[in-house]
Protein backbone atom coordinates (compact mmCIF):
# COMPACT_ATOMS: atom_id res chain seq x y z
CA UNK A 1 0.00 0.00 0.00
CA UNK A 2 2.78 2.47 0.89
CA UNK A 3 4.52 1.74 -2.42
CA UNK A 4 1.33 2.44 -4.33
CA UNK A 5 0.75 5.73 -2.48
CA UNK A 6 4.33 6.83 -3.09
CA UNK A 7 3.88 6.11 -6.79
CA UNK A 8 0.72 8.22 -6.80
CA UNK A 9 2.49 11.14 -5.14
CA UNK A 10 5.41 10.95 -7.57
CA UNK A 11 3.04 10.91 -10.53
CA UNK A 12 1.14 13.90 -9.22
CA UNK A 13 4.34 15.84 -8.64
CA UNK A 14 5.35 15.12 -12.24
CA UNK A 15 2.00 16.45 -13.43
CA UNK A 16 2.31 19.66 -11.38
CA UNK A 17 5.85 20.29 -12.66
CA UNK A 18 4.85 19.73 -16.27
CA UNK A 19 1.80 21.94 -15.98
CA UNK A 20 3.74 24.79 -14.37
CA UNK A 21 6.38 24.62 -17.11
CA UNK A 22 3.71 24.66 -19.78
CA UNK A 23 1.80 27.62 -18.36
CA UNK A 24 4.56 29.77 -16.93
CA UNK A 25 4.52 32.50 -19.63
CA UNK A 26 1.24 31.89 -21.33
CA UNK A 27 -0.50 34.99 -19.98
CA UNK A 28 2.45 37.32 -19.77
CA UNK A 29 1.21 40.88 -20.25
CA UNK A 30 2.90 43.56 -22.28
CA UNK A 31 2.93 45.05 -25.75
CA UNK A 32 0.94 42.99 -28.23
CA UNK A 33 2.00 42.41 -31.81
CA UNK A 34 -0.04 40.67 -34.44
CA UNK A 35 0.70 37.10 -35.44
CA UNK A 36 2.26 36.83 -38.86
CA UNK A 37 1.57 33.10 -39.19
CA UNK A 38 -2.18 33.47 -39.66
CA UNK A 39 -2.70 29.79 -40.54
CA UNK A 40 -2.40 28.94 -36.85
CA UNK A 41 -2.40 30.74 -33.53
CA UNK A 42 0.52 31.24 -31.15
CA UNK A 43 0.38 30.80 -27.40
CA UNK A 44 -3.25 31.43 -26.39
CA UNK A 45 -4.09 33.22 -29.63
CA UNK A 46 -4.61 36.67 -28.09
CA UNK A 47 -2.77 38.25 -31.04
CA UNK A 48 -4.25 35.94 -33.67
CA UNK A 49 -5.56 37.96 -36.62
CA UNK A 50 -6.19 35.20 -39.14
CA UNK A 51 -9.40 34.48 -41.04
CA UNK A 52 -10.45 31.15 -39.51
CA UNK A 53 -14.21 31.19 -38.81
CA UNK A 54 -15.20 27.59 -37.99
CA UNK A 55 -15.75 26.24 -34.45
CA UNK A 56 -14.78 22.88 -33.01
CA UNK A 57 -18.31 21.57 -33.65
CA UNK A 58 -18.17 22.66 -37.29
CA UNK A 59 -20.45 25.70 -36.89
CA UNK A 60 -19.69 28.97 -38.69
CA UNK A 61 -18.90 31.97 -36.50
CA UNK A 62 -21.23 34.96 -36.32
CA UNK A 63 -20.17 38.43 -37.37
CA UNK A 64 -18.94 40.36 -34.32
CA UNK A 65 -21.03 43.37 -35.46
CA UNK A 66 -24.51 41.82 -35.58
CA UNK A 67 -27.21 43.42 -33.45
CA UNK A 68 -27.79 40.27 -31.42
CA UNK A 69 -24.33 40.62 -29.85
CA UNK A 70 -24.55 44.26 -28.85
CA UNK A 71 -25.45 43.33 -25.25
CA UNK A 72 -22.47 41.01 -24.98
CA UNK A 73 -19.23 42.19 -23.43
CA UNK A 74 -17.20 41.41 -26.54
CA UNK A 75 -18.58 42.75 -29.83
CA UNK A 76 -17.40 44.72 -32.82
CA UNK A 77 -18.76 48.03 -31.52
CA UNK A 78 -16.51 48.29 -28.47
CA UNK A 79 -14.25 51.32 -28.30
CA UNK A 80 -11.24 49.01 -28.20
CA UNK A 81 -12.61 46.60 -30.82
CA UNK A 82 -9.77 47.21 -33.27
CA UNK A 83 -7.15 46.54 -30.61
CA UNK A 84 -8.88 43.28 -29.70
CA UNK A 85 -9.17 42.24 -33.32
CA UNK A 86 -12.96 42.60 -33.38
CA UNK A 87 -14.97 44.33 -36.09
CA UNK A 88 -17.14 43.74 -39.13
CA UNK A 89 -16.10 40.12 -39.67
CA UNK A 90 -16.71 36.65 -38.25
CA UNK A 91 -13.12 35.55 -37.67
CA UNK A 92 -12.04 33.69 -34.54
CA UNK A 93 -10.50 35.88 -31.85
CA UNK A 94 -9.44 35.71 -28.20
CA UNK A 95 -10.23 39.16 -26.77
CA UNK A 96 -10.53 37.99 -23.15
CA UNK A 97 -7.30 35.95 -22.96
CA UNK A 98 -9.08 32.60 -22.88
CA UNK A 99 -7.16 29.38 -23.52
CA UNK A 100 -7.56 29.73 -27.33
CA UNK A 101 -9.54 31.67 -29.96
CA UNK A 102 -13.33 31.49 -29.92
CA UNK A 103 -16.38 33.10 -31.46
CA UNK A 104 -20.12 33.44 -31.05
CA UNK A 105 -22.58 31.07 -32.73
CA UNK A 106 -26.37 30.88 -32.86
CA UNK A 107 -27.60 27.52 -31.63
CA UNK A 108 -30.88 26.26 -30.24
CA UNK A 109 -32.55 29.62 -30.64
CA UNK A 110 -29.97 31.58 -28.66
CA UNK A 111 -26.54 33.15 -28.93
CA UNK A 112 -23.73 31.19 -27.32
CA UNK A 113 -20.02 30.70 -27.92
CA UNK A 114 -17.60 27.96 -28.91
CA UNK A 115 -13.86 27.54 -29.17
CA UNK A 116 -12.60 27.56 -32.73
CA UNK A 117 -10.95 24.69 -34.56
CA UNK A 118 -8.07 26.86 -35.75
CA UNK A 119 -4.84 24.86 -35.21
CA UNK A 120 -2.17 25.89 -32.74
CA UNK A 121 1.33 26.72 -33.90
CA UNK A 122 2.70 24.91 -30.84
CA UNK A 123 5.64 22.68 -31.65
CA UNK A 124 4.46 20.37 -28.91
CA UNK A 125 1.33 19.27 -30.76
CA UNK A 126 3.03 16.43 -32.60
CA UNK A 127 4.65 15.33 -29.34
CA UNK A 128 1.27 15.22 -27.60
CA UNK A 129 -0.29 13.23 -30.43
CA UNK A 130 2.47 10.64 -30.14
CA UNK A 131 1.93 10.46 -26.39
CA UNK A 132 -1.85 10.13 -26.63
CA UNK A 133 -1.86 6.42 -25.85
CA UNK A 134 0.35 6.91 -22.81
CA UNK A 135 -1.86 9.71 -21.50
CA UNK A 136 -4.76 7.30 -21.36
CA UNK A 137 -2.83 4.84 -19.24
CA UNK A 138 -2.08 5.22 -15.59
CA UNK A 139 -3.65 4.26 -12.31
CA UNK A 140 -7.27 4.65 -13.36
CA UNK A 141 -9.25 1.45 -12.88
CA UNK A 142 -11.10 1.93 -16.16
CA UNK A 143 -10.06 1.94 -19.81
CA UNK A 144 -12.18 5.02 -20.49
CA UNK A 145 -10.51 7.55 -18.19
CA UNK A 146 -10.38 11.08 -19.50
CA UNK A 147 -13.45 10.80 -21.73
CA UNK A 148 -16.06 13.51 -21.35
CA UNK A 149 -18.91 15.28 -23.09
CA UNK A 150 -18.60 18.93 -24.07
CA UNK A 151 -21.66 20.67 -22.69
CA UNK A 152 -23.65 23.01 -24.90
CA UNK A 153 -24.86 24.97 -21.87
CA UNK A 154 -21.81 27.18 -21.37
CA UNK A 155 -21.59 30.95 -20.93
CA UNK A 156 -18.82 33.49 -21.27
CA UNK A 157 -17.71 34.56 -17.79
CA UNK A 158 -14.67 36.27 -16.40
CA UNK A 159 -11.65 33.96 -16.39
CA UNK A 160 -13.62 30.86 -17.36
CA UNK A 161 -16.76 29.12 -18.52
CA UNK A 162 -19.70 27.57 -16.74
CA UNK A 163 -20.00 23.89 -17.61
CA UNK A 164 -22.10 20.89 -16.67
CA UNK A 165 -20.46 18.03 -14.80
CA UNK A 166 -20.46 15.90 -17.97
CA UNK A 167 -17.74 18.19 -19.32
CA UNK A 168 -15.52 17.43 -16.29
CA UNK A 169 -16.82 14.12 -14.86
CA UNK A 170 -13.70 13.67 -12.72
CA UNK A 171 -14.50 16.79 -10.68
CA UNK A 172 -15.12 16.00 -7.01
CA UNK A 173 -16.58 18.16 -4.24
CA UNK A 174 -15.21 17.70 -0.72
CA UNK A 175 -17.39 18.64 2.24
CA UNK A 176 -16.58 18.91 5.94
CA UNK A 177 -18.59 18.82 9.16
CA UNK A 178 -17.21 21.28 11.69
CA UNK A 179 -17.57 20.41 15.36
CA UNK A 180 -19.16 23.73 16.30
CA UNK A 181 -21.19 24.45 13.16
CA UNK A 182 -24.28 22.55 11.98
CA UNK A 183 -24.53 20.93 8.57
CA UNK A 184 -21.97 20.17 5.89
CA UNK A 185 -19.78 22.87 4.42
CA UNK A 186 -17.94 22.91 1.10
CA UNK A 187 -14.22 22.57 1.74
CA UNK A 188 -12.35 22.09 -1.53
CA UNK A 189 -12.53 20.57 -4.96
CA UNK A 190 -10.71 17.45 -6.04
CA UNK A 191 -10.10 15.19 -9.02
CA UNK A 192 -11.05 11.52 -9.23
CA UNK A 193 -7.92 9.71 -10.42
CA UNK A 194 -9.08 6.14 -9.88
CA UNK A 195 -12.16 4.36 -8.60
CA UNK A 196 -11.19 4.86 -4.94
CA UNK A 197 -8.80 7.82 -4.92
CA UNK A 198 -9.31 11.59 -5.18
CA UNK A 199 -6.50 14.09 -5.65
CA UNK A 200 -6.80 17.43 -3.84
CA UNK A 201 -4.69 20.18 -2.24
CA UNK A 202 -2.81 19.77 1.03
CA UNK A 203 -3.70 23.26 2.30
CA UNK A 204 -7.36 22.21 2.52
CA UNK A 205 -6.57 19.83 5.38
CA UNK A 206 -4.29 21.93 7.57
CA UNK A 207 -6.86 21.85 10.37
CA UNK A 208 -6.30 18.13 10.77
CA UNK A 209 -9.85 16.91 10.15
CA UNK A 210 -10.77 13.36 11.11
CA UNK A 211 -11.95 11.10 8.31
CA UNK A 212 -15.40 11.08 9.91
CA UNK A 213 -15.73 14.79 9.27
CA UNK A 214 -15.15 14.49 5.52
CA UNK A 215 -17.43 13.49 2.65
CA UNK A 216 -16.80 13.39 -1.10
CA UNK A 217 -19.49 13.96 -3.71
CA UNK A 218 -19.01 12.94 -7.35
CA UNK A 219 -21.23 13.85 -10.29
CA UNK A 220 -22.46 17.25 -9.06
CA UNK A 221 -22.45 20.35 -11.28
CA UNK A 222 -23.15 22.92 -8.58
CA UNK A 223 -21.57 22.36 -5.19
CA UNK A 224 -24.75 23.53 -3.42
CA UNK A 225 -27.35 21.66 -5.50
CA UNK A 226 -27.62 17.86 -5.10
CA UNK A 227 -28.23 15.80 -8.24
CA UNK A 228 -30.11 12.56 -8.77
CA UNK A 229 -27.17 10.59 -10.17
CA UNK A 230 -24.44 11.87 -7.88
CA UNK A 231 -22.35 9.46 -5.80
CA UNK A 232 -21.40 10.12 -2.17
CA UNK A 233 -18.57 8.58 -0.17
CA UNK A 234 -17.12 8.86 3.28
CA UNK A 235 -13.34 9.14 3.47
CA UNK A 236 -11.46 6.03 4.60
CA UNK A 237 -8.06 7.69 4.79
CA UNK A 238 -6.28 10.78 3.53
CA UNK A 239 -2.61 11.59 3.10
CA UNK A 240 -1.03 15.03 3.00
CA UNK A 241 2.36 15.40 1.33
CA UNK A 242 4.95 15.21 4.08
CA UNK A 243 6.92 18.13 2.58
CA UNK A 244 3.97 20.48 2.09
CA UNK A 245 5.01 24.07 2.89
CA UNK A 246 2.10 26.28 4.01
CA UNK A 247 4.11 29.46 3.36
CA UNK A 248 4.91 28.97 -0.31
CA UNK A 249 2.50 26.09 -1.04
CA UNK A 250 5.21 23.81 -2.38
CA UNK A 251 4.07 20.17 -2.55
CA UNK A 252 0.45 21.24 -2.14
CA UNK A 253 -0.84 17.70 -2.69
CA UNK A 254 -3.22 15.45 -0.79
CA UNK A 255 -4.76 12.07 -1.61
CA UNK A 256 -8.12 10.93 -0.23
CA UNK A 257 -9.20 7.29 -0.24
CA UNK A 258 -12.91 6.67 -0.66
CA UNK A 259 -14.59 4.31 1.77
CA UNK A 260 -16.42 1.37 0.18
CA UNK A 261 -17.56 -2.11 1.19
CA UNK A 262 -16.40 -3.47 -2.17
CA UNK A 263 -13.11 -3.47 -4.05
CA UNK A 264 -14.34 -0.69 -6.34
CA UNK A 265 -15.75 2.60 -5.13
CA UNK A 266 -16.97 5.07 -7.75
CA UNK A 267 -19.16 3.63 -10.51
CA UNK A 268 -18.32 4.98 -13.95
CA UNK A 269 -21.12 6.99 -15.59
CA UNK A 270 -21.42 10.02 -17.89
CA UNK A 271 -21.11 12.26 -14.83
CA UNK A 272 -18.52 10.26 -12.86
CA UNK A 273 -15.30 9.19 -14.52
CA UNK A 274 -11.62 9.17 -13.54
CA UNK A 275 -9.10 11.51 -15.11
CA UNK A 276 -6.05 9.91 -16.68
CA UNK A 277 -2.63 9.96 -15.06
CA UNK A 278 0.40 10.07 -17.37
CA UNK A 279 3.43 7.87 -17.13
CA UNK A 280 6.10 9.07 -14.65
CA UNK A 281 8.54 9.91 -17.46
CA UNK A 282 6.15 12.16 -19.40
CA UNK A 283 7.58 15.64 -20.05
CA UNK A 284 5.19 18.23 -21.50
CA UNK A 285 6.80 20.86 -23.74
CA UNK A 286 6.53 24.59 -23.18
CA UNK A 287 3.25 26.16 -24.36
CA UNK A 288 1.29 22.99 -23.70
CA UNK A 289 -2.32 24.04 -23.16
CA UNK A 290 -3.86 22.85 -19.89
CA UNK A 291 -7.45 23.06 -18.69
CA UNK A 292 -8.51 23.63 -15.10
CA UNK A 293 -11.89 22.85 -13.57
CA UNK A 294 -13.30 23.69 -10.16
CA UNK A 295 -16.22 25.05 -8.17
CA UNK A 296 -15.80 28.80 -8.49
CA UNK A 297 -17.95 31.90 -8.70
CA UNK A 298 -19.68 32.84 -11.95
CA UNK A 299 -19.38 36.51 -11.10
CA UNK A 300 -17.73 38.79 -8.58
N, C-alpha and C positions, 0 to 999 in steps of 0.2 A: 504493500500500500504506500509506504513512504517513497519507494522508487517511482511509482506512478505519479504521485503528487509533485515530486521534484521535477519529473519530466514535463508536467503541465506548467509549472512555474517557469521553467527554462523556455518552453515554447512561447509563453505569453510575453516574456521579456524580449524574445526575438521579434515578436509582432510589434511591440511598443517601439523598439529601436528602429525597425524598418519604417514604421508609420511616421515617426518623428523626422527621419531623414527625408522621407518623401514629401513632407509638408512644410519643411522648415522655411522655405522662401516663397511659398506659393502665393501668399497674400501681401507680399512686401509692397508698401506704398511708395509713391514717388512720381516722377514725371512719366507720363504714358506716351508711348510712340505706337504707331499703327503697325500691325503685322504686315510684312511684305509677302509672306507665304500664305496667300489667301485660300489655298486648297485645303488647309488644315488650320487648327487653332493651337497657339502656344500657351503653355501654362494652364490657367483657368479660362483663357479666351476673353479676358476683359478688353484686350486691344484688338480682337478679331474684327476685321472689316470686310470679310469676304461676302459672297453672294449665296451661300447655302440657305435654303428655305424649307427644308424637310425635317420633320421631327422623328424621334426614334420609333414612333408607331406608324410612320409613313404619311402622316397628315401634312398638309401644306400650311405654312405659317400665315398668319393674318398681317395685313399692313399695319404698321405701328400708328398710322394716322387716322384709322377709322373711328367713327363717332362712338362706337361701342366700347372703346378703350379709354375714353377721355376721363373716366372716373378712376382709372387705375393709376397707380403710382408711377409706372414707367410707360410712357407713350411718346409719340412723335411730336407733341406740342409742348413738351417741357422746355423751360428756358435753356437748360443745358443739354438738350436733345442731341445736338451736333457733337458735343464732346463725348457723349455716351454712345454715339454711333446710331442713334435712333433718327427716324425721319419718315419720309414718304416712300417707304419700301417695306418688304416683308422678310428681310434677311435676319438670320439668327444673330443674336447679340447677348452679351452678358453685362448689363448695366449695373447690376447689384452685387457683383463679385461672387456669384454663385460658383458651383464646382465646374461648370462648363456652360457654353452658350445655350440659350433657350429662346422660345418665342411663344406668343399667344396663339391659341387655336379655338375654334368654335365647335363644341361637341356636346351632344345631348341637350341642345337648346340653351346652352350657356357658354360664356367665355371662360376658358381655363388656360393653362399653360403646360408646356412639355419641354423637356430637354431635346436638343436637336441631335441629329445623327451625323453631324459634321465630324470628320475624323480628327484625332489629336495628332499633333506633330511629335509627340513624345517618342523618344528613341526607345523607351522601355516597353512600348506596346508589343513588339515582337517577342521580347523576353517573357512578358506576362502570358502571351498566347502559348508559348512553349511550356510554361509552368502550369497551365490550366489543370492538367490532370493531377499534379501534385497538390494544388490548392484545394482540391476536393477530396483529399485524403487527410487523415489526422486521427484525432481521438474520438470523433463523433461516432456514435453507435449505429448510425444509419448511412446508407449509400447515397442519400439525397440531401445531405447537409448543404446549406448555402442556397437552396432554391427558394424563390419567393415570387409573389405576384405583385406587379406594379399597380398600385391603386390609382383609379381615375380620380377619386375624390381627394385632390390635393390643391392647396392654395398658396399663392405667393405670400410669404411672411418674411419679416426681418431675420436674416441669418439662417433661414431654413425653410422647410416645407412641412405642412401637416400631412400625415399619411396614416392609413389604416394599418392595423397590426399585420395584415397579410404581406405588406411590403417589407416588414422587418420581423418575421415570425420568431426570431431568436431573442427578441427583446423581452427582458424579464423586469418585473417590478418587485422591489423588496420592501416589506413593511415591518414595522417594529411596534411592540407594545411596551410603552413606558410604565414604570412602576407607579408613578404618581399622576398619570394622565389616562383617562378612559379611552377605549377604542384603539384602533390600529392607525398608525401614522406612516405615510410614505417616507422611506428612508433614502433609498438610492435606486438607480437602475442597474441592470446587469445584462449579461449575454449568456444564453444557453450554449454551452460548447460540447456537451454530450448529454445523454439521456438523464444523468444524475448529477451533473456539475454545472454551476453557474459562475461565470467570471464577473468580478466587480472591483471596486476600488477600496484599498485598505483604509483610507481616511474615513470611510463611512462607519467603521467599526471601532473607532478609537475609544468609545465609551465602554467597551468590553461587554457587550450584550451576551446574555446566555442564549443558547440555541432555542430555548423555549419562548423567547421573546420575538423571534424572527419568523417571518412567513414569506414565501416566494409565490408570485402569481405570474403565470404564463398565458399568453393569448389575449391580453387586454390592450385595447387601443388607448383609452384614457385611464390614467392611474386612479381616478376617482369614480369611474363608472364600471361596475361589474358587467361581465358579458356571459352569455349562456354557455359558450364552449370553452371558457377559460379553465385552466388547471391550477390547482392550489397545492402547495407542499409546505410542510414544516421543514426546518433545517436540521439535519442530522449532525453536521459538523461544519465548522468553517475555519479557514486557515489564512492568516494575515502574513504577508511577506516579512520574514524576520529582519530584513534590512530596510523596512519602510522608514522614511525620514519625514516627519510631520512638518518640518520647516521648509523643505524644498520639494516635497512630494516625490522624491526619488523612490522607485520600487513601489509605487502606489497600486498594489495588486492584492486581491483577496480571492479565494476560491470557496464557494459554498456547496456543500453536498446535500442534495435533496433526500429527504427521508421517505422511504417506500418499503412496503412489505414484500415486494418482489424484486427481482434482479434489475429490472428496468424501472424507470421513474416516469419521465415525461413521455406521453404518447404522441407520436408524430401526426400532425394534422396540417391544414392550410394555414392555421394561425399559430402553431407551435412547431418549431423545427430548429435543430441545432445549426449554429454557424460552423464553418469549416476552419480547422486549424492547419496552418502550413507545416511543411517539414522543418525541422530545426535549422537546416542549412540554407533556407530560402533567404535571399537578399533582394529586397525591392530597390529598383533604381531610383535616382532622384526624379522628381516630378510625377511619381506614381500617384494617381488620384485615389483618395480614400473617402469613404462615406461613413458618417457618424449618425447614430440614432440615439434617442433618449426621450425622457418625459420632461419636456420643457414648456415654457410659456409661449403662447401664440402671439402675444403682444405685451408691451411693457406697460 
